[in-house]
Amino acid sequence: MKYKFLLTLFLALSILTHISAQVKKTDVNTPLYLLPPDYPIPYGPAKADEVKAILDRVRNYLESTTPMKVIDSQSKETITDFSKPNYNAILEPGAYRLISYEWGVVYSGMLSVGDATGDARFSDYATNRINFIAGLTPYFKELYKANPQNTNPLRAVIEPHALDDAGSMCAAMIKVARRGDKADLRPLIDNYIQYISTKEYRLADGTLARNRPQRNTLWLDDLYMSVPALSQMGKLTGEKKYYDDAVKQVVQFSKRMFNKDKGLFMHGWVQEMNVHPEFYWGRANGWGMLTLTELLDVLPENHPGRPVILNLLREHIRGIANCQSGTGFWHQLLDRNDSYNETSATAIFTYCIAHAINKGWIDPIAYGPMVMLSWNALSTKVNAQGEVEGTCVGTGMGFDPAFYYYRPTNPLAAHGYGPVLLAGAEVLNLLKNYQVVINETSVMFYHKNVDWKNLQIK
């Protein structure tokens, strides 16, 4: 009897389920607004523990792939005695270069994560490697003097040849120095700043420029390769001339390269061109926005250029906000939705917009949700090993769309790691500073003193 009863009950439930499935859902019998959307990426507030887990994976991967060791390039033996010259001495090869501009961003990102989480492993990653470089510089400098033609792994530190060699690493070193680190970084910092201030090519009005791929060319990337270092030097020394040069660069670049109607920067500008093809490359706009953010972080409140820089950042954020895709990413070419989703630009914008909210420069209610959306998108690009996927490889300047559309992406592209670290750190700060919830089925930001369920001020 018990078996027959259970069988009857099962058949009855099956019939009811079938009948229910056949009933057409309408606005009368179903709250349609509660139907789950088919989001292609996670949607909702980020969770602090999940953000930290992603950052841990990135740090662990980088720790394992960027060794701190000097070896003999021929014998592969470790070198520990630096009292004798060895012209075969190199840094043990890892997956990434410890003195590249991309790694300057990584060092800054590691410091930021350390500050946001209290996890010293992140800040130690930056300080240990920067101190490692500083400690080796006298040895490799002597080798360079004795034989300048010989390959020298610290050539870019000893004798910079471009802004790429100098600016990002210099800014990171100053940040470490300002934290009271015991290593003597000042000789390296001064050498970098001397290159930026007195040796890099400039136009007649003092704007930092390159003579490639055309004569008298401005690369938007170069704002980041110079201005953060100059502004950090102003903070380190208190000398106004560094702030003044930093502001001057931003103003003179933006006059030539910022499209006020779109709120976007074009990638390159050539003095001899009468008509400029305007390609709004994602990562270059990221470098531009990161420059404005870093400058505002240290530019004195009473500096006459501060209102101009702050207004430019707000205009740029508005322009960038209008280009975000429904998946949370930004495109390789920002205003061309058929170009691919690109990780490094998305990460830089995530950081800068979140940082601007945390600093009180822009409205959290208006801009906070897009940060949650973009961080959730980024979270899908950090794989189980901690590699950052979907990052465009190094990119020069082009004057046709195909050049940008078909640049490869690669998890070994170093440009993605620092921005993801910065973005994660600032998202954690956002989660501390604001209530981030789902209300009326969408992500909402509320100040800490708001009872968002009743919308009453406590």
C-alpha positions as CSV (number, residue, x, y, z in Angstrom):
1,M,0.0,0.0,0.0
2,K,2.8,2.4,0.9
3,Y,4.4,1.8,-2.5
4,K,1.1,2.4,-4.4
5,F,0.6,5.6,-2.4
6,L,4.0,7.0,-3.2
7,L,3.6,6.1,-6.9
8,T,0.3,7.9,-7.0
9,L,1.7,10.9,-5.3
10,F,4.7,11.0,-7.7
11,L,2.3,10.8,-10.7
12,A,0.1,13.5,-9.3
13,L,3.1,15.9,-8.7
14,S,4.3,15.1,-12.2
15,I,1.0,16.0,-13.7
16,L,0.7,19.2,-11.7
17,T,4.3,20.2,-12.7
18,H,3.5,19.6,-16.3
19,I,0.3,21.6,-16.1
20,S,2.1,24.4,-14.4
21,A,4.8,24.4,-17.1
22,Q,2.1,24.8,-19.7
23,V,0.6,27.9,-18.0
24,K,1.8,30.9,-19.9
25,K,3.6,33.4,-17.6
26,T,1.9,36.8,-17.7
27,D,2.1,40.0,-15.8
28,V,-0.9,38.8,-13.8
29,N,0.4,35.5,-12.5
30,T,4.2,36.2,-12.4
31,P,6.2,39.2,-11.2
32,L,8.1,39.4,-14.5
33,Y,10.5,42.0,-13.2
34,L,11.9,39.4,-10.9
35,L,12.7,36.9,-13.8
36,P,16.5,36.3,-13.7
37,P,18.3,38.0,-16.6
38,D,20.7,36.0,-18.7
39,Y,23.8,38.0,-17.8
40,P,27.0,36.9,-19.7
41,I,29.2,37.8,-16.7
42,P,28.6,37.8,-12.9
43,Y,26.2,40.6,-11.9
44,G,25.9,42.2,-8.5
45,P,28.1,43.6,-5.7
46,A,31.6,42.2,-5.5
47,K,32.5,40.2,-2.4
48,A,35.7,41.3,-0.6
49,D,36.9,37.7,0.1
50,E,36.5,36.8,-3.6
51,V,38.3,40.0,-4.7
52,K,41.2,39.1,-2.3
53,A,41.3,35.5,-3.6
54,I,41.8,36.8,-7.1
55,L,44.6,39.2,-6.0
56,D,46.2,36.3,-4.1
57,R,46.3,34.2,-7.3
58,V,47.9,37.0,-9.2
59,R,50.5,37.7,-6.5
60,N,51.4,34.0,-6.2
61,Y,51.8,33.6,-9.9
62,L,54.0,36.7,-10.2
63,E,56.1,35.7,-7.1
64,S,56.8,32.4,-8.8
65,T,57.6,33.8,-12.2
66,T,59.8,36.8,-11.4
67,P,62.9,35.5,-9.5
68,M,65.4,37.8,-7.8
69,K,68.7,36.2,-8.7
70,V,71.9,37.0,-10.7
71,I,73.3,34.2,-12.8
72,D,76.1,33.7,-15.3
73,S,74.5,33.6,-18.7
74,Q,76.9,30.9,-19.9
75,S,77.2,28.6,-17.0
76,K,73.8,29.4,-15.5
77,E,75.5,29.4,-12.1
78,T,74.2,31.8,-9.4
79,I,76.5,34.8,-8.8
80,T,76.8,35.9,-5.2
81,D,80.3,37.5,-5.2
82,F,80.0,41.0,-6.6
83,S,83.5,42.0,-5.8
84,K,84.7,40.7,-9.2
85,P,83.4,41.8,-12.6
86,N,81.6,39.2,-14.6
87,Y,80.5,40.4,-18.0
88,N,78.2,37.3,-18.3
89,A,76.2,38.4,-15.3
90,I,72.4,38.7,-16.0
91,L,69.2,38.7,-14.0
92,E,67.8,35.2,-14.0
93,P,65.2,35.2,-16.7
94,G,61.6,34.9,-15.5
95,A,58.3,35.5,-17.3
96,Y,58.6,39.3,-17.0
97,R,61.2,42.0,-16.8
98,L,61.7,43.5,-13.4
99,I,62.6,47.0,-14.7
100,S,60.0,47.5,-17.4
101,Y,57.4,50.3,-17.3
102,E,54.8,47.6,-17.0
103,W,56.5,46.4,-13.9
104,G,56.5,49.9,-12.5
105,V,52.7,49.6,-12.6
106,V,52.9,46.2,-10.9
107,Y,55.0,47.6,-8.0
108,S,52.5,50.4,-7.5
109,G,49.7,47.9,-7.7
110,M,51.3,45.6,-5.1
111,L,51.8,48.6,-2.7
112,S,48.1,49.5,-3.1
113,V,46.9,46.0,-2.4
114,G,49.1,45.8,0.6
115,D,47.6,49.1,1.9
116,A,44.0,47.9,1.2
117,T,44.3,44.5,2.7
118,G,47.1,44.8,5.3
119,D,48.7,41.8,3.7
120,A,52.4,42.6,3.8
121,R,53.2,39.9,1.1
122,F,52.0,42.4,-1.6
123,S,54.0,45.4,-0.4
124,D,57.0,43.2,0.2
125,Y,56.9,42.0,-3.4
126,A,57.4,45.6,-4.5
127,T,59.9,46.7,-1.9
128,N,62.0,43.5,-2.2
129,R,62.4,43.7,-5.9
130,I,63.0,47.5,-6.0
131,N,65.7,47.1,-3.3
132,F,67.1,44.1,-5.2
133,I,67.5,46.4,-8.3
134,A,69.0,49.2,-6.3
135,G,71.5,47.0,-4.6
136,L,72.7,45.6,-7.9
137,T,72.9,49.0,-9.7
138,P,76.5,50.0,-8.5
139,Y,77.9,46.6,-9.7
140,F,76.2,46.7,-13.1
141,K,77.1,50.4,-13.4
142,E,80.8,49.6,-13.1
143,L,80.4,46.9,-15.7
144,Y,78.6,49.4,-18.0
145,K,81.4,52.0,-17.6
146,A,84.0,49.4,-18.4
147,N,82.2,48.0,-21.5
148,P,79.2,50.0,-22.7
149,Q,78.8,47.8,-25.7
150,N,78.2,44.7,-23.6
151,T,74.6,43.6,-22.9
152,N,73.8,45.0,-19.5
153,P,70.5,43.9,-17.7
154,L,70.3,47.2,-15.9
155,R,71.1,49.5,-18.8
156,A,67.6,51.1,-18.6
157,V,68.2,52.0,-15.0
158,I,71.8,53.2,-15.5
159,E,71.3,55.1,-18.7
160,P,67.6,55.5,-19.8
161,H,67.1,56.0,-23.5
162,A,63.3,56.7,-23.5
163,L,60.5,57.7,-21.2
164,D,59.5,54.0,-21.2
165,D,62.7,53.3,-19.4
166,A,62.3,56.0,-16.8
167,G,58.8,57.3,-15.7
168,S,56.9,54.3,-14.4
169,M,59.8,52.8,-12.5
170,C,60.8,56.1,-11.1
171,A,57.3,56.8,-9.8
172,A,57.2,53.3,-8.1
173,M,60.6,53.9,-6.5
174,I,59.5,57.2,-5.1
175,K,56.4,55.6,-3.6
176,V,58.7,53.0,-1.9
177,A,61.1,55.8,-0.8
178,R,58.2,57.8,0.7
179,R,57.2,54.9,2.8
180,G,60.5,55.2,4.7
181,D,62.2,52.2,3.2
182,K,65.9,52.0,4.3
183,A,67.3,51.3,0.9
184,D,69.0,54.3,-0.7
185,L,66.9,54.8,-3.8
186,R,67.6,58.5,-4.3
187,P,70.5,58.1,-6.8
188,L,68.3,56.0,-9.1
189,I,65.4,58.4,-8.7
190,D,67.5,61.4,-9.4
191,N,69.0,59.7,-12.5
192,Y,65.5,58.9,-13.9
193,I,64.2,62.5,-13.2
194,Q,67.2,64.0,-14.8
195,Y,66.5,62.0,-18.0
196,I,62.8,63.0,-18.0
197,S,63.5,66.7,-17.2
198,T,66.6,67.4,-19.3
199,K,67.3,64.7,-21.8
200,E,64.0,63.5,-23.4
201,Y,63.1,65.2,-26.7
202,R,60.6,68.0,-26.4
203,L,58.7,70.2,-28.9
204,A,59.5,73.9,-29.0
205,D,56.9,74.6,-26.3
206,G,58.4,72.0,-23.9
207,T,55.9,69.2,-24.6
208,L,57.5,65.8,-24.2
209,A,57.7,64.1,-27.7
210,R,59.2,61.3,-29.8
211,N,60.6,61.3,-33.3
212,R,58.9,58.0,-34.1
213,P,57.0,56.7,-36.0
214,Q,57.0,60.2,-37.5
215,R,58.8,63.4,-36.6
216,N,57.5,65.5,-33.6
217,T,55.0,62.9,-32.4
218,L,53.0,62.8,-29.2
219,W,52.1,59.5,-27.7
220,L,49.3,59.6,-25.1
221,D,51.2,56.7,-23.4
222,D,54.0,59.2,-22.6
223,L,51.8,61.1,-20.2
224,Y,52.0,58.1,-17.9
225,M,55.7,57.5,-18.7
226,S,56.5,61.0,-17.3
227,V,53.9,62.8,-15.3
228,P,53.5,60.5,-12.3
229,A,57.3,60.5,-11.8
230,L,57.4,64.3,-12.0
231,S,54.5,64.7,-9.6
232,Q,55.8,62.2,-7.2
233,M,59.2,64.0,-7.3
234,G,57.3,67.2,-6.4
235,K,55.8,65.3,-3.4
236,L,59.2,63.9,-2.4
237,T,61.2,67.1,-2.6
238,G,58.5,69.8,-2.2
239,E,59.8,71.6,-5.3
240,K,57.1,73.3,-7.2
241,K,58.9,73.0,-10.6
242,Y,58.1,69.3,-10.8
243,Y,54.4,69.9,-10.2
244,D,54.4,72.8,-12.8
245,D,56.0,70.6,-15.5
246,A,53.6,67.8,-14.7
247,V,50.6,70.0,-15.1
248,K,52.1,71.6,-18.2
249,Q,52.4,68.2,-19.9
250,V,48.8,67.3,-19.2
251,V,47.5,70.7,-20.4
252,Q,49.6,70.7,-23.6
253,F,48.8,67.1,-24.5
254,S,45.1,67.6,-23.9
255,K,44.9,70.7,-26.1
256,R,46.1,68.6,-29.0
257,M,44.7,65.2,-28.3
258,F,41.5,65.4,-26.1
259,N,38.2,65.3,-28.1
260,K,35.9,67.3,-25.8
261,D,32.7,66.1,-27.7
262,K,33.6,62.5,-27.1
263,G,35.4,62.9,-23.8
264,L,38.2,60.7,-25.1
265,F,41.9,61.0,-26.1
266,M,43.2,60.0,-29.4
267,H,46.2,57.8,-29.3
268,G,48.7,59.8,-31.3
269,W,49.4,63.3,-32.7
270,V,51.9,64.4,-35.3
271,Q,53.0,68.0,-35.6
272,E,53.3,68.0,-39.4
273,M,49.8,66.5,-39.9
274,N,47.0,68.8,-41.0
275,V,44.3,66.1,-40.5
276,H,44.7,63.5,-37.7
277,P,43.1,60.1,-37.9
278,E,41.6,59.9,-34.4
279,F,41.9,56.4,-33.0
280,Y,40.7,56.1,-29.4
281,W,42.8,53.2,-28.3
282,G,41.6,51.7,-24.9
283,R,44.9,51.3,-23.1
284,A,46.3,54.7,-24.2
285,N,43.2,56.3,-22.7
286,G,43.8,54.2,-19.6
287,W,47.3,55.6,-19.3
288,G,45.9,59.1,-19.7
289,M,43.3,58.6,-17.0
290,L,45.8,57.0,-14.7
291,T,48.1,60.0,-15.2
292,L,45.3,62.4,-14.1
293,T,44.5,60.2,-11.1
294,E,48.1,59.9,-9.9
295,L,48.7,63.6,-10.4
296,L,45.7,64.6,-8.4
297,D,46.8,62.3,-5.6
298,V,49.8,64.5,-4.8
299,L,49.2,67.8,-6.5
300,P,48.7,70.4,-3.7
301,E,45.2,71.7,-3.2
302,N,46.4,75.3,-3.8
303,H,48.2,74.6,-7.0
304,P,46.7,76.8,-9.8
305,G,46.5,73.8,-12.1
306,R,44.5,71.5,-9.9
307,P,41.0,72.7,-11.0
308,V,42.0,72.2,-14.7
309,I,43.3,68.6,-14.0
310,L,40.2,67.7,-11.9
311,N,37.8,69.0,-14.5
312,L,39.7,67.1,-17.3
313,L,39.5,63.9,-15.2
314,R,35.7,64.3,-14.8
315,E,35.2,64.9,-18.5
316,H,37.3,61.9,-19.3
317,I,35.4,59.7,-16.9
318,R,32.1,60.8,-18.5
319,G,33.4,59.9,-21.9
320,I,34.8,56.6,-20.8
321,A,31.5,55.7,-19.0
322,N,29.6,56.2,-22.2
323,C,31.8,53.6,-23.9
324,Q,31.4,50.7,-21.4
325,S,29.9,47.6,-23.0
326,G,27.0,45.6,-21.5
327,T,29.5,42.9,-20.4
328,G,31.4,45.4,-18.3
329,F,34.5,45.5,-20.5
330,W,35.7,48.4,-22.6
331,H,36.7,47.8,-26.2
332,Q,40.2,47.8,-27.8
333,L,39.0,50.9,-29.8
334,L,36.6,52.5,-27.3
335,D,34.1,53.9,-29.8
336,R,34.0,50.8,-32.1
337,N,31.9,48.1,-30.5
338,D,33.0,45.5,-33.0
339,S,36.6,45.7,-31.7
340,Y,37.4,43.1,-29.0
341,N,37.0,43.5,-25.3
342,E,40.4,44.4,-23.8
343,T,41.5,43.6,-20.2
344,S,44.2,46.1,-19.4
345,A,42.2,49.1,-20.4
346,T,39.2,47.8,-18.5
347,A,41.3,47.3,-15.4
348,I,42.8,50.8,-15.5
349,F,39.4,52.4,-15.9
350,T,38.1,50.3,-13.0
351,Y,40.8,51.5,-10.8
352,C,40.6,55.1,-11.8
353,I,36.9,55.4,-11.5
354,A,36.8,53.6,-8.2
355,H,39.7,55.8,-6.9
356,A,37.9,58.9,-8.0
357,I,34.8,57.8,-6.0
358,N,36.9,57.0,-2.9
359,K,38.5,60.4,-3.1
360,G,35.2,62.2,-3.4
361,W,36.0,63.6,-6.9
362,I,32.9,62.0,-8.6
363,D,29.4,60.8,-7.7
364,P,29.4,57.2,-6.2
365,I,25.7,56.7,-7.0
366,A,26.3,57.5,-10.7
367,Y,29.6,55.7,-11.2
368,G,29.8,53.0,-8.6
369,P,27.7,50.4,-10.3
370,M,29.8,50.5,-13.5
371,V,32.9,49.7,-11.3
372,M,31.1,46.6,-9.9
373,L,30.2,45.6,-13.5
374,S,33.8,46.1,-14.8
375,W,35.4,44.3,-11.8
376,N,33.1,41.4,-12.3
377,A,34.1,41.3,-15.9
378,L,37.8,41.4,-14.9
379,S,37.3,38.5,-12.5
380,T,36.6,36.2,-15.4
381,K,39.9,37.1,-17.0
382,V,42.2,35.9,-14.1
383,N,42.6,32.2,-14.6
384,A,43.2,29.5,-12.0
385,Q,47.0,30.0,-12.3
386,G,46.7,33.7,-11.6
387,E,47.4,34.7,-15.2
388,V,45.6,37.7,-16.6
389,E,44.0,36.9,-20.0
390,G,42.7,39.1,-22.8
391,T,45.4,41.8,-22.6
392,C,46.6,43.5,-25.8
393,V,50.3,43.1,-26.4
394,G,52.6,46.1,-26.6
395,T,51.3,48.5,-29.3
396,G,52.8,51.3,-31.1
397,M,51.0,54.0,-33.0
398,G,48.9,53.3,-36.1
399,F,46.9,55.4,-38.5
400,D,44.4,52.7,-39.7
401,P,41.8,50.7,-37.8
402,A,43.2,47.2,-38.8
403,F,46.3,48.0,-36.8
404,Y,44.3,48.2,-33.6
405,Y,41.6,45.6,-34.4
406,Y,44.1,42.8,-34.9
407,R,46.7,43.4,-32.2
408,P,47.1,40.0,-30.5
409,T,46.2,39.3,-26.9
410,N,48.3,37.1,-24.6
411,P,48.4,36.2,-20.9
412,L,52.1,37.0,-21.0
413,A,51.4,40.6,-22.0
414,A,52.8,42.3,-18.9
415,H,50.5,45.3,-19.2
416,G,47.5,43.5,-17.5
417,Y,49.0,42.7,-14.2
418,G,49.6,46.0,-12.5
419,P,46.2,47.4,-13.5
420,V,44.3,44.3,-12.2
421,L,46.1,44.7,-8.9
422,L,45.3,48.4,-8.7
423,A,41.7,47.7,-9.6
424,G,41.2,45.0,-7.0
425,A,42.8,47.2,-4.3
426,E,40.5,50.1,-5.0
427,V,37.4,47.9,-5.3
428,L,38.2,46.6,-1.8
429,N,38.4,50.2,-0.6
430,L,35.0,50.9,-2.3
431,L,33.4,48.0,-0.4
432,K,34.7,49.4,2.9
433,N,33.5,53.0,2.1
434,Y,30.0,52.3,0.7
435,Q,27.1,50.0,1.0
436,V,26.9,48.1,-2.3
437,V,23.6,46.2,-2.6
438,I,21.0,44.8,-5.0
439,N,17.9,47.0,-4.8
440,E,15.1,46.9,-7.3
441,T,17.1,44.1,-9.0
442,S,20.1,46.4,-9.9
443,V,23.3,47.3,-8.2
444,M,23.1,50.4,-6.1
445,F,25.6,52.4,-4.1
446,Y,24.6,54.1,-0.8
447,H,26.6,56.1,1.8
448,K,27.2,54.4,5.1
449,N,24.7,56.5,6.9
450,V,21.7,55.6,4.7
451,D,19.1,53.0,5.6
452,W,18.7,51.9,2.1
453,K,15.8,49.6,2.8
454,N,13.8,52.5,4.1
455,L,15.7,55.3,2.4
456,Q,15.8,57.2,5.6
457,I,18.8,59.2,6.8
458,K,19.8,58.0,10.3
